[in-house]
Amino acid sequence: MLPIYFAPIQGFTDDVYRRVHHKIAGGVKYYYTPFVRVEVGIIRSKDVRDIAPDNNNGVPVVPQIIFNSRKEFEYLVNRVEALGYKQIDLNMGCPFPLQARHKRGSGILSHPDIVESIIEGIKEHETLQFSAKMRLGWDNNSECERIIELLNGVDLQHITLHPRTGQQQYKGSVDMEKFRYVYEMSNNPIIYNGDIQSLNDIRKLEQEFPRLKGVMIGRGLLGCPSMAIEYQQQNEWTTSQRIALMLDIHNSLMDEYSRILHGDTQMLNKMRTFWEYTESLLGRKPYKKIMKSGNLKNYLNAVNELKLL
Ligand SMILES: Cc1cc2nc3c(=O)[nH]c(=O)nc-3n(C[C@H](O)[C@H](O)[C@H](O)COP(=O)(O)O)c2cc1C
């Protein structure tokens, strides 16, 4: 059975969500945090709060950093290490043009020289363990060939590969042929990431790639938070069991966010994101009713109606 890793999803899988998911749903080996980055020369305080050990008590968390130079890499590694972490994930896959244009995320994949300097950095931090999360390239899927060759020169915990290019964003289909290429060429263990929506998707990967270290799931787990535990227990839940779990998670999140957010509008905006990827679980009508609820009262009514599904 493959371990399941929760993918970082900026704006969704924050410290509050990770704590609640871990407590109520579980089944996840590690939660990767959304990337921590440098803004006007320093680490963002919002990111520090998100990875602070006090806010991640008892949750297996690996912080992720994004960088475009050895200088940014060293600065962020030292800041994250100072918080007590021994594992750090390196973002080499973010497709957002704002990051990629500045050679961060998937943008770094067309700059093997920068990747080489980062590898030197990894080797110098002997007490830390690094993993990388990457795509096939920025604008073409052959960029990963040189990058994998370079990464073969260093011991990583694993490489998580999302087999699309950065320019593709989330469009088109995943390139399984190129995924297989990397799976076969890499000396480092490989984790698969991308478009996993069901237990069958995981089982298929398990059969096709027997040396896979695990699977990382993002939107699929947000849309069905019980997927990891269902897979671990080899027991497919009914739609009403899945929705009941979502409602438990929802109620805990309401509790937690009401302590840090102010006013109905902030609360409504935050809570609606919780349902973003649930259309296939809830069905179109209940989903639309939640997403289109214009105020907190209508929102809570729409959520309450899910109990009848
Ligand atoms: C809104 C959004 C935010 C994301 N933020 C991050 C991030 O901070 N770091 C990262 O490595 N990947 C990020 N990703 C990519 C996901 O981790 C994952 O690779 C991608 O969604 C594909 O996996 P999935 O199909 O299982 O969701 C983000 C994706 C989305 C849609």
The ligand as a Tripos MOL2 file, in Angstrom:
@<TRIPOS>MOLECULE
LIG
   31    33     1     0     0
SMALL
NO_CHARGES

@<TRIPOS>ATOM
      1 C1         -4.7390   26.9860   -5.9150 C.3       1 LIG1
      2 C2         -3.5140   26.1220   -5.9380 C.ar      1 LIG1
      3 C3         -2.4320   26.4430   -5.1180 C.ar      1 LIG1
      4 C4         -1.2720   25.6350   -5.1340 C.ar      1 LIG1
      5 N1         -0.2190   25.9460   -4.2970 N.ar      1 LIG1
      6 C5          0.9030   25.1650   -4.3250 C.ar      1 LIG1
      7 C6          2.0310   25.4210   -3.4730 C.ar      1 LIG1
      8 O1          2.0470   26.3480   -2.6550 O.2       1 LIG1
      9 N2          3.1150   24.6130   -3.6010 N.ar      1 LIG1
     10 C7          3.1450   23.5550   -4.4830 C.ar      1 LIG1
     11 O2          4.1370   22.8300   -4.5550 O.2       1 LIG1
     12 N3          2.0960   23.2860   -5.2750 N.ar      1 LIG1
     13 C8          0.9870   24.0460   -5.2130 C.ar      1 LIG1
     14 N4         -0.0680   23.7280   -6.0020 N.ar      1 LIG1
     15 C9          0.0020   22.4990   -6.8420 C.3       1 LIG1
     16 C10        -0.5270   21.2870   -6.0690 C.3       1 LIG1
     17 O3          0.2810   20.9800   -4.9600 O.3       1 LIG1
     18 C11        -0.5740   20.0350   -6.9890 C.3       1 LIG1
     19 O4          0.7000   19.8090   -7.4950 O.3       1 LIG1
     20 C12        -1.5450   20.2150   -8.1320 C.3       1 LIG1
     21 O5         -2.7860   20.7100   -7.6730 O.3       1 LIG1
     22 C13        -1.7750   18.8830   -8.8720 C.3       1 LIG1
     23 O6         -2.1860   17.8990   -7.9650 O.3       1 LIG1
     24 P1         -3.7490   17.5150   -7.7650 P.3       1 LIG1
     25 O7         -4.2870   17.2390   -9.1420 O.co2     1 LIG1
     26 O8         -3.7390   16.3270   -6.8730 O.co2     1 LIG1
     27 O9         -4.4100   18.7120   -7.1610 O.co2     1 LIG1
     28 C14        -1.2130   24.5070   -5.9990 C.ar      1 LIG1
     29 C15        -2.3230   24.1980   -6.8010 C.ar      1 LIG1
     30 C16        -3.4600   24.9730   -6.7770 C.ar      1 LIG1
     31 C17        -4.6380   24.5910   -7.6590 C.3       1 LIG1
@<TRIPOS>BOND
     1     1     2 1
     2     2     3 ar
     3     2    30 ar
     4     3     4 ar
     5     4     5 ar
     6     4    28 ar
     7     5     6 ar
     8     6     7 ar
     9     6    13 1
    10     7     8 2
    11     7     9 ar
    12     9    10 ar
    13    10    11 2
    14    10    12 ar
    15    12    13 ar
    16    13    14 ar
    17    14    15 1
    18    14    28 ar
    19    15    16 1
    20    16    17 1
    21    16    18 1
    22    18    19 1
    23    18    20 1
    24    20    21 1
    25    20    22 1
    26    22    23 1
    27    23    24 1
    28    24    25 2
    29    24    26 1
    30    24    27 1
    31    28    29 ar
    32    29    30 ar
    33    30    31 1
@<TRIPOS>SUBSTRUCTURE
     1 LIG1         1 GROUP 0 **** ****
